Amino acid sequence: MLTKGNEMFYLIYGEDVPNSLAQRKVSRPAHLARIQALQDQGKLLLAGPCPAIDGADPGPAGFTGSLIVAEFPSLESAQEWAAADPYLSEGVYAKVTVKPFKKVLPE
C-alpha cells in the first residue's frame, strides 16, 4: 500500500466549465506533468478525466471534470497543490473540491 507515515489520501475533483475541451488541450501537458510528479514520488493512487458522454473517447463532447486521488501530508497541503493546478489557473475548472479519502479496497 502507498501510505507512508502520517500521510493520507485526498480526493481532488475538478469540475470543468462548459466547453472546456480546447483549453484542456492547451493546458494538458502542464497538468499531466504535476500528476506524473506525484506518481514518480509514489503518492498517486489514481487520476483521470470524466468523459461528458458514456464512452472512453468523448470526442468533441469533451469532459466534465477530473478526479485525482493522491497522498499528501495534510488537507491544507492537498488544497494548496490543487489550487496550483494549471487547469484551475487556465480556466478549465470552474470549481475544485478537496476531501480526505480513506482507501479500503482493494488491499
N, CA, C and O atoms as a DFTB+ gen file, in Angstrom:
428 C
 N C O
     1  1       0.837      -1.178       0.000
     2  2       0.000       0.000       0.000
     3  2       0.880       1.239       0.000
     4  3       2.017       1.202       0.470
     5  1       0.351       2.336      -0.529
     6  2       1.122       3.551      -0.697
     7  2       1.341       4.354       0.566
     8  3       2.351       5.049       0.671
     9  1       0.431       4.286       1.534
    10  2       0.516       5.191       2.673
    11  2       1.829       5.055       3.420
    12  3       2.300       3.957       3.716
    13  1       2.404       6.221       3.713
    14  2       3.692       6.280       4.396
    15  2       3.549       7.197       5.601
    16  3       3.027       8.305       5.476
    17  1       3.990       6.765       6.725
    18  2       3.961       7.632       7.898
    19  2       2.571       8.168       8.184
    20  3       1.597       7.416       8.227
    21  1       2.488       9.485       8.379
    22  2       1.220      10.121       8.721
    23  2       0.457      10.641       7.519
    24  3      -0.609      11.234       7.681
    25  1       0.977      10.434       6.311
    26  2       0.273      10.928       5.132
    27  2      -0.981      10.113       4.899
    28  3      -1.055       8.935       5.248
    29  1      -1.965      10.764       4.302
    30  2      -3.187      10.058       3.945
    31  2      -3.627      10.492       2.558
    32  3      -3.082      11.431       1.978
    33  1      -4.619       9.792       2.040
    34  2      -5.119      10.097       0.712
    35  2      -6.114      11.255       0.755
    36  3      -6.821      11.467       1.740
    37  1      -6.138      11.995      -0.355
    38  2      -7.106      13.069      -0.552
    39  2      -7.664      12.947      -1.953
    40  3      -6.944      12.671      -2.912
    41  1      -8.978      13.162      -2.048
    42  2      -9.684      13.173      -3.311
    43  2      -9.720      14.610      -3.807
    44  3     -10.127      15.518      -3.082
    45  1      -9.295      14.807      -5.039
    46  2      -9.339      16.126      -5.657
    47  2     -10.224      15.995      -6.892
    48  3      -9.906      15.246      -7.816
    49  1     -11.338      16.730      -6.901
    50  2     -12.257      16.670      -8.021
    51  2     -12.425      18.058      -8.609
    52  3     -12.931      18.969      -7.953
    53  1     -11.995      18.207      -9.854
    54  2     -12.157      19.460     -10.571
    55  2     -13.335      19.368     -11.516
    56  3     -13.430      18.429     -12.306
    57  1     -14.240      20.341     -11.443
    58  2     -15.402      20.393     -12.324
    59  2     -15.141      21.412     -13.428
    60  3     -14.852      22.578     -13.160
    61  1     -15.247      20.953     -14.677
    62  2     -14.963      21.811     -15.821
    63  2     -16.023      22.887     -16.040
    64  3     -17.190      22.721     -15.687
    65  1     -15.581      23.989     -16.632
    66  2     -16.505      24.978     -17.163
    67  2     -17.120      24.373     -18.420
    68  3     -16.559      23.425     -18.969
    69  1     -18.248      24.886     -18.892
    70  2     -18.797      24.388     -20.155
    71  2     -17.820      24.616     -21.315
    72  3     -17.096      25.611     -21.346
    73  1     -17.813      23.692     -22.247
    74  2     -16.983      23.813     -23.460
    75  2     -15.492      24.003     -23.143
    76  3     -14.837      24.883     -23.701
    77  1     -14.978      23.176     -22.253
    78  2     -13.590      23.314     -21.789
    79  2     -12.564      22.595     -22.663
    80  3     -11.364      22.740     -22.431
    81  1     -12.996      21.836     -23.647
    82  2     -12.081      20.951     -24.370
    83  2     -10.891      21.674     -24.992
    84  3      -9.760      21.208     -24.856
    85  1     -11.106      22.780     -25.659
    86  2      -9.993      23.496     -26.300
    87  2      -8.960      23.937     -25.272
    88  3      -7.761      23.772     -25.497
    89  1      -9.402      24.492     -24.151
    90  2      -8.453      24.940     -23.129
    91  2      -7.797      23.753     -22.426
    92  3      -6.635      23.839     -22.028
    93  1      -8.523      22.648     -22.270
    94  2      -7.933      21.428     -21.709
    95  2      -6.726      21.001     -22.540
    96  3      -5.670      20.671     -21.999
    97  1      -6.895      21.011     -23.856
    98  2      -5.806      20.577     -24.746
    99  2      -4.577      21.457     -24.589
   100  3      -3.449      20.964     -24.614
   101  1      -4.787      22.753     -24.428
   102  2      -3.669      23.690     -24.258
   103  2      -2.959      23.467     -22.921
   104  3      -1.729      23.480     -22.860
   105  1      -3.721      23.266     -21.866
   106  2      -3.176      23.174     -20.502
   107  2      -2.752      21.770     -20.098
   108  3      -2.093      21.598     -19.073
   109  1      -3.119      20.761     -20.887
   110  2      -2.914      19.365     -20.503
   111  2      -1.456      18.999     -20.201
   112  3      -1.220      18.338     -19.189
   113  1      -0.459      19.386     -21.016
   114  2       0.920      18.973     -20.695
   115  2       1.367      19.404     -19.295
   116  3       1.981      18.616     -18.576
   117  1       1.068      20.635     -18.903
   118  2       1.479      21.116     -17.577
   119  2       0.685      20.408     -16.480
   120  3       1.229      20.082     -15.425
   121  1      -0.597      20.172     -16.731
   122  2      -1.447      19.447     -15.774
   123  2      -0.906      18.035     -15.553
   124  3      -0.753      17.594     -14.414
   125  1      -0.620      17.330     -16.647
   126  2      -0.116      15.956     -16.532
   127  2       1.271      15.884     -15.902
   128  3       1.584      14.915     -15.210
   129  1       2.096      16.884     -16.130
   130  2       3.443      16.887     -15.531
   131  2       3.357      16.895     -14.006
   132  3       4.156      16.235     -13.342
   133  1       2.409      17.625     -13.450
   134  2       2.249      17.668     -11.991
   135  2       1.773      16.318     -11.460
   136  3       2.224      15.857     -10.412
   137  1       0.858      15.692     -12.198
   138  2       0.358      14.381     -11.770
   139  2       1.452      13.337     -11.907
   140  3       1.578      12.458     -11.054
   141  1       2.247      13.421     -12.970
   142  2       3.366      12.500     -13.151
   143  2       4.362      12.634     -11.995
   144  3       4.935      11.638     -11.553
   145  1       4.564      13.840     -11.512
   146  2       5.462      14.045     -10.370
   147  2       4.935      13.317      -9.139
   148  3       5.714      12.713      -8.402
   149  1       3.620      13.365      -8.905
   150  2       3.043      12.599      -7.795
   151  2       3.284      11.108      -7.980
   152  3       3.624      10.402      -7.030
   153  1       3.105      10.635      -9.212
   154  2       3.341       9.209      -9.477
   155  2       4.802       8.853      -9.241
   156  3       5.101       7.825      -8.634
   157  1       5.702       9.684      -9.710
   158  2       7.142       9.432      -9.531
   159  2       7.526       9.380      -8.049
   160  3       8.477       8.692      -7.675
   161  1       6.786      10.106      -7.210
   162  2       7.036      10.115      -5.769
   163  2       6.323       8.970      -5.052
   164  3       6.454       8.825      -3.836
   165  1       5.569       8.155      -5.797
   166  2       4.831       7.045      -5.202
   167  2       3.606       7.489      -4.418
   168  3       3.156       6.775      -3.522
   169  1       3.057       8.662      -4.742
   170  2       1.939       9.219      -3.976
   171  2       0.602       9.168      -4.712
   172  3      -0.426       9.498      -4.122
   173  1       0.588       8.769      -5.969
   174  2      -0.633       8.785      -6.763
   175  2      -1.353       7.448      -6.685
   176  3      -0.762       6.405      -6.966
   177  1      -2.620       7.472      -6.306
   178  2      -3.442       6.268      -6.301
   179  2      -4.134       6.114      -7.643
   180  3      -4.106       5.036      -8.236
   181  1      -4.760       7.190      -8.130
   182  2      -5.393       7.168      -9.453
   183  2      -5.663       8.581      -9.919
   184  3      -5.732       9.515      -9.120
   185  1      -5.815       8.724     -11.231
   186  2      -6.130      10.023     -11.817
   187  2      -6.746       9.812     -13.187
   188  3      -6.381       8.882     -13.906
   189  1      -7.674      10.674     -13.541
   190  2      -8.252      10.622     -14.875
   191  2      -9.417      11.555     -15.029
   192  3      -9.958      12.065     -14.047
   193  1      -9.810      11.783     -16.294
   194  2     -10.922      12.674     -16.581
   195  2     -12.261      11.954     -16.591
   196  3     -12.318      10.726     -16.652
   197  1     -13.334      12.727     -16.530
   198  2     -14.708      12.220     -16.610
   199  2     -15.272      12.615     -17.971
   200  3     -15.576      13.786     -18.195
   201  1     -15.415      11.649     -18.888
   202  2     -15.971      11.976     -20.206
   203  2     -17.380      12.544     -20.092
   204  3     -18.150      12.152     -19.216
   205  1     -17.710      13.477     -20.991
   206  2     -19.027      14.106     -20.984
   207  2     -20.117      13.175     -21.497
   208  3     -21.303      13.412     -21.267
   209  1     -19.710      12.111     -22.197
   210  2     -20.665      11.115     -22.685
   211  2     -20.199       9.738     -22.221
   212  3     -19.070       9.585     -21.756
   213  1     -21.052       8.759     -22.347
   214  2     -20.747       7.401     -21.906
   215  2     -19.863       6.699     -22.934
   216  3     -20.340       5.927     -23.766
   217  1     -18.567       6.986     -22.855
   218  2     -17.604       6.385     -23.763
   219  2     -16.203       6.801     -23.371
   220  3     -15.994       7.874     -22.806
   221  1     -15.244       5.940     -23.677
   222  2     -13.849       6.216     -23.311
   223  2     -13.297       7.429     -24.042
   224  3     -12.516       8.189     -23.470
   225  1     -13.691       7.625     -25.303
   226  2     -13.246       8.772     -26.085
   227  2     -14.466       9.632     -26.405
   228  3     -15.230       9.307     -27.314
   229  1     -14.655      10.723     -25.669
   230  2     -15.856      11.524     -25.875
   231  2     -15.808      12.418     -27.110
   232  3     -16.793      13.078     -27.441
   233  1     -14.662      12.439     -27.789
   234  2     -14.547      13.283     -28.970
   235  2     -14.843      14.732     -28.640
   236  3     -14.400      15.228     -27.604
   237  1     -15.590      15.431     -29.505
   238  2     -15.842      16.858     -29.277
   239  2     -16.731      17.153     -28.075
   240  3     -16.832      18.306     -27.655
   241  1     -17.381      16.129     -27.511
   242  2     -18.185      16.364     -26.300
   243  2     -17.298      16.748     -25.123
   244  3     -17.738      17.445     -24.208
   245  1     -16.050      16.295     -25.146
   246  2     -15.094      16.670     -24.112
   247  2     -15.323      16.001     -22.776
   248  3     -15.778      14.859     -22.702
   249  1     -15.002      16.725     -21.729
   250  2     -15.012      16.187     -20.379
   251  2     -15.767      17.125     -19.441
   252  3     -15.921      18.314     -19.718
   253  1     -16.232      16.569     -18.334
   254  2     -16.952      17.368     -17.343
   255  2     -16.121      17.646     -16.097
   256  3     -16.510      18.453     -15.252
   257  1     -14.981      16.981     -15.987
   258  2     -14.143      17.170     -14.816
   259  2     -13.046      16.132     -14.761
   260  3     -12.859      15.353     -15.696
   261  1     -12.326      16.128     -13.660
   262  2     -11.226      15.187     -13.450
   263  2     -11.165      14.784     -11.982
   264  3     -11.537      15.545     -11.089
   265  1     -10.686      13.569     -11.761
   266  2     -10.526      13.039     -10.412
   267  2      -9.070      12.650     -10.193
   268  3      -8.456      12.001     -11.039
   269  1      -8.534      13.047      -9.066
   270  2      -7.187      12.654      -8.641
   271  2      -7.312      12.188      -7.200
   272  3      -7.932      12.860      -6.376
   273  1      -6.721      11.030      -6.895
   274  2      -6.613      10.579      -5.509
   275  2      -5.126      10.352      -5.262
   276  3      -4.487       9.527      -5.915
   277  1      -4.597      11.102      -4.306
   278  2      -3.166      11.049      -4.034
   279  2      -2.897      11.311      -2.558
   280  3      -3.761      11.797      -1.828
   281  1      -1.691      10.982      -2.141
   282  2      -1.269      11.196      -0.754
   283  2      -0.660      12.580      -0.569
   284  3       0.100      13.067      -1.406
   285  1      -1.017      13.191       0.549
   286  2      -0.445      14.470       0.957
   287  2      -0.292      14.444       2.471
   288  3      -0.957      13.655       3.142
   289  1       0.574      15.296       3.022
   290  2       0.758      15.321       4.477
   291  2      -0.455      15.835       5.244
   292  3      -0.640      15.503       6.415
   293  1      -1.297      16.664       4.572
   294  2      -2.442      17.261       5.267
   295  2      -3.470      17.731       4.239
   296  3      -3.182      17.832       3.046
   297  1      -4.659      18.012       4.727
   298  2      -5.692      18.570       3.873
   299  2      -5.224      19.902       3.290
   300  3      -5.432      20.180       2.109
   301  1      -4.600      20.707       4.114
   302  2      -4.103      22.002       3.648
   303  2      -3.106      21.846       2.504
   304  3      -3.160      22.603       1.535
   305  1      -2.198      20.879       2.601
   306  2      -1.216      20.695       1.529
   307  2      -1.884      20.167       0.258
   308  3      -1.464      20.517      -0.845
   309  1      -2.905      19.338       0.395
   310  2      -3.654      18.865      -0.776
   311  2      -4.394      20.033      -1.431
   312  3      -4.433      20.134      -2.658
   313  1      -4.977      20.908      -0.620
   314  2      -5.679      22.079      -1.151
   315  2      -4.712      23.022      -1.865
   316  3      -5.040      23.575      -2.914
   317  1      -3.524      23.203      -1.296
   318  2      -2.523      24.068      -1.923
   319  2      -2.078      23.482      -3.256
   320  3      -1.923      24.209      -4.237
   321  1      -1.871      22.170      -3.294
   322  2      -1.472      21.508      -4.540
   323  2      -2.562      21.689      -5.587
   324  3      -2.269      22.034      -6.732
   325  1      -3.809      21.461      -5.210
   326  2      -4.932      21.585      -6.138
   327  2      -5.086      23.023      -6.644
   328  3      -5.401      23.242      -7.813
   329  1      -4.866      23.981      -5.779
   330  2      -5.018      25.393      -6.151
   331  2      -3.980      25.827      -7.186
   332  3      -4.188      26.814      -7.892
   333  1      -2.871      25.103      -7.280
   334  2      -1.813      25.443      -8.229
   335  2      -1.949      24.693      -9.560
   336  3      -1.069      24.798     -10.414
   337  1      -3.023      23.950      -9.746
   338  2      -3.194      23.166     -10.973
   339  2      -3.426      24.086     -12.169
   340  3      -4.236      25.010     -12.090
   341  1      -2.727      23.845     -13.270
   342  2      -2.934      24.657     -14.476
   343  2      -4.376      24.629     -14.990
   344  3      -4.836      25.612     -15.571
   345  1      -5.082      23.544     -14.791
   346  2      -6.474      23.509     -15.224
   347  2      -7.317      24.537     -14.470
   348  3      -8.307      25.033     -15.007
   349  1      -6.944      24.855     -13.255
   350  2      -7.659      25.872     -12.492
   351  2      -7.221      27.273     -12.934
   352  3      -8.057      28.129     -13.223
   353  1      -5.923      27.495     -12.983
   354  2      -5.430      28.834     -13.331
   355  2      -5.701      29.202     -14.784
   356  3      -5.789      30.385     -15.113
   357  1      -5.833      28.211     -15.657
   358  2      -6.078      28.482     -17.078
   359  2      -7.551      28.418     -17.461
   360  3      -7.882      28.500     -18.644
   361  1      -8.441      28.273     -16.478
   362  2      -9.859      28.373     -16.738
   363  2     -10.560      27.111     -17.204
   364  3     -11.686      27.186     -17.696
   365  1      -9.932      25.957     -17.065
   366  2     -10.603      24.693     -17.398
   367  2     -11.595      24.330     -16.297
   368  3     -12.735      23.957     -16.575
   369  1     -11.156      24.441     -15.054
   370  2     -12.004      24.107     -13.916
   371  2     -12.788      25.333     -13.443
   372  3     -12.245      26.430     -13.312
   373  1     -14.073      25.113     -13.195
   374  2     -14.906      26.137     -12.567
   375  2     -14.811      26.031     -11.052
   376  3     -14.937      27.026     -10.338
   377  1     -14.585      24.804     -10.569
   378  2     -14.598      24.539      -9.134
   379  2     -13.726      23.321      -8.843
   380  3     -13.683      22.378      -9.632
   381  1     -13.038      23.347      -7.714
   382  2     -12.240      22.200      -7.275
   383  2     -12.626      21.864      -5.837
   384  3     -12.682      22.741      -4.975
   385  1     -12.890      20.589      -5.595
   386  2     -13.221      20.092      -4.267
   387  2     -12.102      19.182      -3.799
   388  3     -11.634      18.329      -4.554
   389  1     -11.667      19.358      -2.554
   390  2     -10.631      18.509      -1.962
   391  2     -11.178      17.951      -0.662
   392  3     -11.634      18.697       0.205
   393  1     -11.128      16.616      -0.532
   394  2     -11.644      15.949       0.662
   395  2     -10.707      14.825       1.076
   396  3     -10.039      14.232       0.228
   397  1     -10.648      14.523       2.375
   398  2      -9.921      13.330       2.810
   399  2     -10.574      12.098       2.190
   400  3     -11.788      12.060       1.985
   401  1      -9.754      11.097       1.896
   402  2     -10.233       9.865       1.262
   403  2      -9.611       8.683       1.983
   404  3      -8.396       8.640       2.179
   405  1     -10.427       7.733       2.375
   406  2      -9.936       6.532       3.048
   407  2     -10.060       5.349       2.099
   408  3     -11.165       4.913       1.775
   409  1      -8.920       4.836       1.658
   410  2      -8.903       3.677       0.772
   411  2      -9.155       2.430       1.596
   412  3      -8.461       2.179       2.581
   413  1     -10.160       1.638       1.190
   414  2     -10.491       0.404       1.878
   415  2     -10.145      -0.799       0.994
   416  3      -9.482      -1.733       1.447
   417  1     -10.591      -0.775      -0.258
   418  2     -10.335      -1.867      -1.191
   419  2      -9.896      -1.307      -2.532
   420  3     -10.273      -0.182      -2.862
   421  1      -9.134      -2.021      -3.302
   422  2      -8.512      -3.279      -2.930
   423  2      -7.382      -3.066      -1.941
   424  3      -6.820      -1.976      -1.837
   425  1      -7.067      -4.107      -1.232
   426  2      -5.994      -4.008      -0.223
   427  2      -4.646      -4.066      -0.884
   428  3      -3.622      -3.998      -0.204
